[in-house]
């Protein structure tokens, strides 16, 4: 596969210079290098500029409600485990309106990749603070500056023993591509938090700001050390980039489903004997 195989014809609604373009390019490269055909790929997204990503990618997709990208992604993977399933939305959609789903998806552990476009602001609704906005950040709504503690998705995920969590920069397409590939290949839920600039509504956290306030973890870093990973996530200094925590010991959600205990076929591939199933249901209800 080639990145161009995922191109679609049509206009793009993103602002020129938006970090979403870098993420889209990295995702196309990752999918091409993993040789994932568009017909075998499903992207579930919520609402927002980031959630428009599957509109600009040749694939199957489900565009749902704000904050609700993860439940459909979990269901899609459960029904057809042979598919590559990605949930993709912004920091507001994933950590704000979808914060409860984020927490319980980490606990449930479906074999999906969750890509979050984190620009520390709400881009679609014109610039109010998001869950990851920094203290003191001024917006047309938060005129006196943000007073809430920023949500730390990396620390929350590690505290719940997430199978895979990483952070990268949208401006560093090659490294972002490599991390997305690792996330897709890792069994179980994988969170990729991608720092990106919003050129229209966040004049503080620019491309240069992210470069100045982040660092790549050294090669000597051990991502399987949970305590070390939590320390990195909780550090008040620069934001760590790379694979922060990896744990392959947890069993993916769909592998625990009764539907696959005796039959490994995806549910859409099974031949259903409706008469026998109905008879069994009636007899069970009479028992």
C-alpha positions as CSV (number, residue, x, y, z in Angstrom):
1,X,0.0,0.0,0.0
2,X,1.0,3.6,-0.5
3,X,-0.2,6.7,1.4
4,X,-1.9,7.9,-1.7
5,X,-4.1,4.8,-1.6
6,X,-6.0,6.5,1.3
7,X,-6.6,9.8,-0.5
8,X,-10.1,11.0,-1.1
9,X,-11.5,13.6,-3.5
10,X,-13.1,16.7,-2.0
11,X,-12.5,19.9,-0.1
12,X,-10.9,20.0,3.3
13,X,-12.4,22.3,6.0
14,X,-9.3,22.5,8.2
15,X,-7.5,25.9,8.5
16,X,-4.2,26.2,6.6
17,X,-1.4,25.3,8.9
18,X,-3.6,23.2,11.2
19,X,-1.8,20.4,13.0
20,X,-4.4,18.0,11.8
21,X,-2.7,17.8,8.4
22,X,0.5,16.4,10.0
23,X,-1.5,13.8,11.9
24,X,-3.4,12.8,8.7
25,X,-0.1,12.4,6.8
26,X,1.4,10.3,9.6
27,X,-1.7,8.1,9.8
28,X,-1.7,7.5,6.0
29,X,2.0,6.5,6.2
30,X,1.5,4.2,9.1
31,X,-1.5,2.4,7.5
32,X,0.4,2.1,4.2
33,X,3.5,0.6,5.9
34,X,1.3,-1.9,7.8
35,X,-0.4,-2.8,4.5
36,X,-3.9,-2.2,5.9
37,X,-6.4,-2.1,3.1
38,X,-9.1,0.6,3.3
39,X,-11.8,-2.0,3.3
40,X,-10.3,-3.6,6.5
41,X,-10.1,-0.3,8.3
42,X,-12.7,1.4,10.4
43,X,-12.3,4.8,12.1
44,X,-14.8,5.9,14.7
45,X,-14.9,9.6,15.6
46,X,-17.0,12.1,17.5
47,X,-17.5,15.8,16.8
48,X,-14.9,18.5,16.1
49,X,-12.2,19.4,13.7
50,X,-10.1,16.3,14.6
51,X,-13.2,14.1,14.2
52,X,-13.3,15.1,10.5
53,X,-10.2,13.0,9.9
54,X,-12.0,9.9,8.5
55,X,-13.8,12.2,6.0
56,X,-10.4,12.8,4.5
57,X,-9.3,9.2,4.5
58,X,-10.3,6.3,2.3
59,X,-11.8,3.9,4.9
60,X,-15.0,2.8,6.6
61,X,-16.0,5.1,9.3
62,X,-18.6,5.9,11.9
63,X,-19.1,9.6,12.8
64,X,-21.0,9.8,16.0
65,X,-21.9,12.2,18.8
66,X,-19.5,14.5,20.7
67,X,-17.4,12.4,23.1
68,X,-18.8,9.1,21.8
69,X,-16.1,7.8,19.5
70,X,-14.9,5.0,21.9
71,X,-18.2,3.0,22.5
72,X,-18.8,2.4,18.7
73,X,-15.1,1.5,18.2
74,X,-15.4,-1.1,21.0
75,X,-18.5,-2.5,19.5
76,X,-17.1,-2.7,16.0
77,X,-14.0,-4.6,17.2
78,X,-16.2,-6.9,19.3
79,X,-18.4,-7.8,16.3
80,X,-15.5,-8.2,13.8
81,X,-12.1,-8.6,15.5
82,X,-10.5,-9.0,12.1
83,X,-10.9,-5.3,11.4
84,X,-8.3,-2.6,12.3
85,X,-10.3,-0.2,14.4
86,X,-9.2,3.3,15.3
87,X,-11.0,5.9,17.4
88,X,-10.0,9.5,16.6
89,X,-11.1,12.8,18.1
90,X,-9.8,15.9,19.8
91,X,-8.8,16.5,23.4
92,X,-12.2,18.0,24.2
93,X,-14.2,15.2,22.6
94,X,-11.9,12.4,24.1
95,X,-11.2,13.8,27.5
96,X,-14.1,16.2,28.2
97,X,-17.4,15.0,26.9
98,X,-15.9,11.5,26.4
99,X,-13.9,11.4,29.6
100,X,-16.0,8.7,31.2
101,X,-15.8,6.6,28.1
102,X,-12.1,7.1,28.0
103,X,-11.7,5.8,31.6
104,X,-13.8,2.7,31.1
105,X,-12.4,1.9,27.7
106,X,-8.9,1.7,29.3
107,X,-10.5,-0.7,31.9
108,X,-12.3,-2.7,29.3
109,X,-9.3,-3.0,27.0
110,X,-10.7,-3.5,23.5
111,X,-8.0,-4.0,20.8
112,X,-8.4,-0.6,19.3
113,X,-6.1,2.4,18.7
114,X,-7.2,5.8,20.2
115,X,-5.7,8.8,18.5
116,X,-6.3,12.1,20.2
117,X,-5.5,15.4,18.5
118,X,-4.5,17.5,21.6
119,X,-4.3,21.2,20.8
120,X,-5.3,22.3,24.3
121,X,-8.3,24.3,23.0
122,X,-11.7,23.7,21.5
123,X,-11.2,24.4,17.8
124,X,-14.6,23.7,16.3
125,X,-16.5,25.9,18.8
126,X,-14.2,28.9,18.4
127,X,-11.6,28.7,21.1
128,X,-12.9,28.1,24.6
129,X,-10.7,26.1,27.0
130,X,-10.5,22.3,26.7
131,X,-9.7,19.8,29.4
132,X,-6.0,20.0,28.7
133,X,-5.8,23.8,28.5
134,X,-3.1,25.2,30.9
135,X,-3.8,27.2,34.0
136,X,-4.1,30.9,33.2
137,X,-4.9,30.3,29.6
138,X,-7.2,33.2,28.4
139,X,-10.0,32.6,26.0
140,X,-13.2,34.6,25.0
141,X,-15.1,32.5,27.5
142,X,-12.4,32.1,30.2
143,X,-11.7,35.9,30.2
144,X,-9.8,35.7,33.6
145,X,-7.8,32.7,32.6
146,X,-8.4,28.9,33.1
147,X,-8.5,28.0,36.8
148,X,-9.1,24.3,36.5
149,X,-6.3,21.8,36.8
150,X,-5.4,20.4,33.3
151,X,-6.5,16.9,32.7
152,X,-3.5,14.5,32.5
153,X,-4.6,11.6,30.2
154,X,-1.2,9.9,30.3
155,X,-1.2,9.7,34.1
156,X,-4.8,8.6,34.2
157,X,-4.2,5.9,31.6
158,X,-1.1,4.5,33.4
159,X,-2.9,4.5,36.8
160,X,-5.5,2.2,35.1
161,X,-2.7,-0.1,33.8
162,X,-3.3,0.9,30.1
163,X,-1.7,-1.6,27.7
164,X,0.0,1.1,25.6
165,X,0.3,4.9,25.9
166,X,2.4,7.3,23.9
167,X,2.7,11.0,23.1
168,X,4.1,12.6,20.0
169,X,4.2,15.8,18.0
170,X,2.0,16.4,14.9
171,X,4.9,18.4,13.4
172,X,7.2,15.4,13.6
173,X,5.4,13.2,11.0
174,X,8.0,10.4,10.9
175,X,8.1,9.7,14.6
176,X,4.4,10.1,14.9
177,X,4.0,7.5,12.1
178,X,6.3,5.1,13.9
179,X,4.3,5.5,17.2
180,X,1.0,5.0,15.4
181,X,2.3,1.8,13.9
182,X,3.4,0.5,17.3
183,X,0.0,1.4,18.7
184,X,-1.9,-0.4,16.0
185,X,0.2,-3.5,16.4
186,X,0.0,-3.6,20.2
187,X,-2.7,-6.0,21.5
188,X,-5.4,-4.2,23.5
189,X,-6.3,-0.6,23.9
190,X,-3.6,1.9,22.8
191,X,-3.7,5.6,23.4
192,X,-1.7,8.0,21.2
193,X,-1.9,11.6,22.5
194,X,-0.7,13.9,19.7
195,X,0.3,17.4,20.5
196,X,-0.7,19.8,17.7
197,X,-1.0,23.5,17.1
198,X,-4.4,25.2,16.6
199,X,-3.3,28.2,14.4
200,X,-6.7,29.9,14.7
201,X,-7.6,29.8,18.4
202,X,-4.5,29.0,20.4
203,X,-1.8,31.5,20.0
204,X,0.1,30.3,23.1
205,X,0.7,26.6,22.4
206,X,2.2,27.0,19.0
207,X,4.4,24.5,17.0
208,X,7.5,26.2,18.5
209,X,6.0,26.1,22.0
210,X,5.5,22.3,21.8
211,X,9.1,21.9,20.5
212,X,10.5,24.0,23.3
213,X,8.4,22.3,26.0
214,X,8.8,18.7,25.1
215,X,11.6,16.1,24.9
216,X,12.0,12.6,23.5
217,X,12.5,9.8,26.1
218,X,16.1,8.4,25.8
219,X,16.8,5.0,24.3
220,X,17.7,3.8,27.8
221,X,14.1,4.4,29.1
222,X,12.2,1.3,30.0
223,X,8.5,1.7,29.0
224,X,7.5,-1.5,30.9
225,X,8.4,0.1,34.2
226,X,5.0,1.3,35.4
227,X,6.3,3.4,38.3
228,X,8.8,5.1,36.2
229,X,6.2,5.8,33.5
230,X,3.9,7.3,36.1
231,X,6.7,9.6,37.3
232,X,7.3,10.7,33.8
233,X,3.6,11.4,33.3
234,X,3.4,13.4,36.5
235,X,6.5,15.4,36.0
236,X,5.8,19.1,36.0
237,X,8.6,19.8,33.6
238,X,8.7,19.3,29.9
239,X,6.2,16.9,28.2
240,X,7.7,13.5,27.5
241,X,7.5,12.2,23.9
242,X,7.6,8.5,22.8
243,X,6.2,5.3,24.1
244,X,5.7,6.1,27.8
245,X,4.2,2.8,29.0
246,X,3.7,-0.6,27.5
247,X,2.1,-3.7,29.1
248,X,1.3,-6.8,27.0
249,X,0.0,-8.9,29.9
250,X,-3.7,-7.8,29.7
251,X,-6.1,-9.8,27.6
252,X,-8.1,-7.7,25.0
253,X,-11.8,-7.3,25.7
254,X,-13.1,-9.2,22.7
255,X,-11.0,-12.3,23.5
256,X,-13.0,-12.7,26.7
257,X,-16.4,-12.7,25.0
258,X,-18.4,-15.9,25.1
259,X,-19.1,-15.5,21.4
260,X,-15.6,-16.5,20.6
261,X,-14.9,-19.2,23.1
262,X,-15.8,-22.0,20.7
263,X,-16.0,-20.2,17.4
264,X,-13.2,-17.8,16.3
265,X,-15.0,-16.6,13.2
266,X,-16.1,-12.9,13.2
267,X,-19.8,-12.7,13.8
268,X,-20.6,-11.3,10.2
269,X,-18.9,-14.4,8.7
270,X,-21.0,-16.9,10.6
271,X,-23.9,-18.8,9.1
272,X,-26.9,-18.4,11.3
273,X,-29.5,-21.2,11.5
274,X,-32.4,-18.9,12.4
275,X,-34.9,-21.8,13.0
276,X,-32.6,-23.6,15.4
277,X,-31.7,-20.3,17.2
278,X,-35.4,-19.4,17.6
279,X,-36.2,-22.9,18.9
280,X,-33.4,-22.7,21.4
281,X,-34.5,-19.3,22.6
282,X,-38.1,-20.5,23.0
283,X,-37.1,-23.6,24.9
284,X,-34.8,-21.7,27.1
285,X,-37.6,-19.2,28.0
286,X,-39.9,-22.1,28.9
287,X,-37.4,-23.8,31.2
